[in-house]
Amino acid sequence: MNDSFSLFDGSSAPESIPMPDAQVRFMQAFYRPPVSGELMDRLIHDILWRQETIVLWGKPHLQPRLSAWYGDAGSSYAYSGVLLNPHPWTDTLLHIKQDIEQAAGHRFNSVLLNLYRNEQDSVGWHSDAEPELGSMPVIASLSLGETRTFRFRHKTRKDLKPVSIALTDGSLLLMEGATQKFWQHAIVKEREVRKARINLTFRTILRRK
């Protein structure tokens, strides 16, 4: 893989997924093999992974996955009792960011990476609605490696069925508009054996005035 040119050719665009009170777009093959596999290998070895301790219901718990936070200087991020200060961008992350900004039509200044090591790693129901993300954040989620099911559920409308999306290797999910205000999302533990998966969620941290 050559670092001197964009990895995404821009020949296609994410397609809209019909969801009330949300703006969600999805692209099945944003990156294709062998590029997706090469990116996965680079990130596994180059990223400074760690297992964070979060606070739930007043008690500390180890997150069931590894994570890392990268971004511009000053783009700190806090959730569930964890304060993340950014590591400097790597060349690989900057190339991926540039490609995703082209597809999303939005600029990002940070990225949260999660490494799901196996079927027991997960993330519970939540919305990315922290104040530093703004009222209508744009979040771009890139998946590499094993396919995992991404689940949406509406916060108040029980008449709406949950929405499930298979996040395949190299796929890109864009969540925009009021999505975080009205919907929660999760990746639950699974019974079947799953290999490793990396998820990169690009975000824009607003500067505090």
C-alpha positions in Angstrom: 0.0 0.0 0.0 1.5 3.3 -1.1 1.3 6.2 1.4 1.7 8.8 -1.3 -1.9 8.7 -2.7 -5.5 8.5 -1.4 -6.7 5.0 -0.6 -10.3 5.8 -1.5 -11.1 6.5 -5.2 -14.3 8.4 -4.6 -16.1 6.6 -7.4 -19.2 5.8 -5.2 -21.1 7.3 -2.3 -22.8 6.0 0.9 -26.5 5.2 0.5 -29.2 6.5 2.9 -30.9 4.1 5.3 -34.5 5.1 6.0 -34.9 5.7 9.7 -37.3 8.2 11.3 -35.6 11.0 13.3 -32.2 10.1 11.9 -29.8 10.7 9.1 -27.8 7.5 8.5 -25.8 6.5 5.4 -23.9 3.3 4.7 -21.3 2.1 2.2 -20.6 -1.6 2.0 -17.1 -1.5 0.6 -15.5 1.9 1.3 -12.2 0.0 1.4 -11.7 -3.4 -0.3 -9.1 -6.2 0.2 -6.2 -6.2 0.2 -6.2 -2.5 1.3 -8.6 -3.2 4.2 -6.5 -6.0 5.5 -3.3 -4.0 5.3 -4.9 -1.1 7.2 -6.1 -3.6 9.9 -2.6 -5.0 10.3 -1.1 -1.5 10.5 -3.5 -0.3 13.1 -3.2 -3.4 15.3 0.6 -2.9 15.5 0.9 0.9 15.4 -1.9 2.1 17.7 -1.3 2.6 21.4 -4.2 0.3 22.6 -5.3 0.2 26.2 -8.2 -1.2 28.2 -10.0 1.8 29.9 -11.9 1.7 33.2 -15.3 3.3 33.0 -17.8 4.2 35.7 -21.3 2.7 35.4 -23.9 3.2 38.1 -21.2 4.5 40.4 -18.9 1.5 40.0 -15.7 1.0 38.0 -15.6 -1.6 35.2 -13.0 -2.6 32.6 -14.3 -1.9 29.1 -14.9 -5.2 27.2 -12.7 -4.0 24.3 -9.4 -2.1 23.8 -9.5 1.5 22.7 -7.3 4.5 21.8 -8.0 8.3 21.1 -6.1 10.2 18.4 -6.6 13.7 17.2 -5.6 17.4 17.0 -4.1 19.0 20.0 -6.8 20.1 22.4 -9.4 17.6 21.2 -9.9 15.9 24.6 -13.0 13.8 25.0 -14.8 12.6 28.2 -17.4 9.9 28.6 -18.5 7.5 31.4 -16.0 9.0 33.8 -13.0 8.6 31.3 -11.0 11.6 30.1 -9.2 10.9 26.8 -6.3 13.1 25.8 -5.4 12.6 22.1 -2.3 10.9 20.8 -0.9 12.7 17.7 -2.2 11.5 14.3 -0.2 8.7 12.6 0.3 8.9 8.8 -2.1 6.0 8.4 -4.9 7.7 10.4 -4.4 10.9 8.5 -4.8 9.1 5.1 -7.9 7.4 6.3 -9.3 10.7 7.7 -8.8 12.4 4.4 -10.6 9.7 2.5 -13.5 9.7 5.0 -13.8 13.5 4.9 -14.2 13.3 1.2 -17.0 10.8 1.4 -18.8 12.5 4.4 -18.4 16.0 3.2 -17.3 17.0 6.7 -14.0 17.7 8.5 -13.0 15.7 11.6 -10.4 16.6 14.3 -10.3 13.3 16.3 -11.0 9.6 16.1 -11.9 6.9 18.7 -10.5 3.5 17.8 -12.0 0.3 19.3 -10.4 -3.1 19.0 -13.0 -6.0 19.5 -10.7 -8.9 20.1 -13.3 -11.7 19.9 -17.1 -12.4 20.3 -17.0 -11.4 24.0 -15.9 -7.8 23.3 -18.8 -5.4 23.0 -20.2 -1.9 23.5 -23.5 -1.4 25.4 -26.5 0.8 24.4 -25.5 4.5 24.2 -25.7 7.6 22.2 -22.7 9.7 21.2 -24.3 12.8 22.7 -21.6 14.4 24.9 -21.7 18.2 25.0 -18.3 18.6 23.2 -19.8 16.9 20.1 -22.5 19.5 19.6 -26.2 19.1 19.2 -26.1 17.4 15.8 -22.7 15.6 15.5 -21.4 14.0 12.4 -19.8 10.6 13.2 -18.1 8.5 10.6 -17.6 4.8 11.6 -15.2 2.7 9.6 -15.0 -1.1 10.2 -12.1 -3.4 9.5 -11.8 -7.1 10.0 -14.5 -9.4 11.3 -18.2 -8.6 10.6 -20.2 -7.5 13.7 -23.9 -6.5 13.9 -24.5 -2.8 14.7 -27.9 -2.3 16.3 -30.0 0.8 16.6 -33.1 1.4 18.8 -35.2 4.5 19.1 -35.1 6.2 22.5 -38.9 6.9 22.8 -40.9 5.3 20.0 -41.6 1.8 21.0 -43.6 1.3 17.7 -40.4 1.4 15.7 -38.5 -1.9 15.3 -34.8 -1.9 16.0 -32.5 -1.6 13.0 -29.6 -3.9 12.5 -26.6 -3.4 10.1 -23.9 -5.9 9.3 -20.7 -3.9 9.5 -18.5 -5.8 7.1 -14.8 -5.4 6.5 -14.1 -2.0 4.9 -17.6 -0.7 5.4 -18.4 2.9 6.3 -21.4 4.1 8.4 -22.2 7.8 8.7 -24.5 9.1 11.5 -25.6 12.7 11.1 -28.3 15.2 12.0 -30.5 14.2 15.0 -29.5 10.5 15.0 -27.7 10.7 18.4 -30.6 12.7 19.9 -33.3 10.1 19.1 -31.4 6.8 18.7 -29.1 4.6 20.7 -26.7 2.0 19.2 -24.8 -1.0 20.5 -22.6 -4.0 19.5 -23.6 -6.9 21.7 -21.6 -10.0 22.7 -22.1 -13.1 20.4 -22.2 -16.8 20.9 -20.4 -17.7 17.6 -16.6 -17.3 17.4 -15.5 -14.0 16.0 -12.1 -12.8 15.0 -10.7 -9.4 15.7 -12.4 -6.2 14.4 -11.3 -2.6 14.5 -13.7 0.3 14.5 -12.7 3.9 13.9 -15.3 6.6 14.7 -14.2 10.0 13.4 -15.6 12.9 15.3 -15.4 16.7 15.6 -14.7 18.0 19.1 -16.0 21.5 19.5 -13.7 24.0 21.2 -14.9 25.2 24.6 -15.4 29.0 24.7 
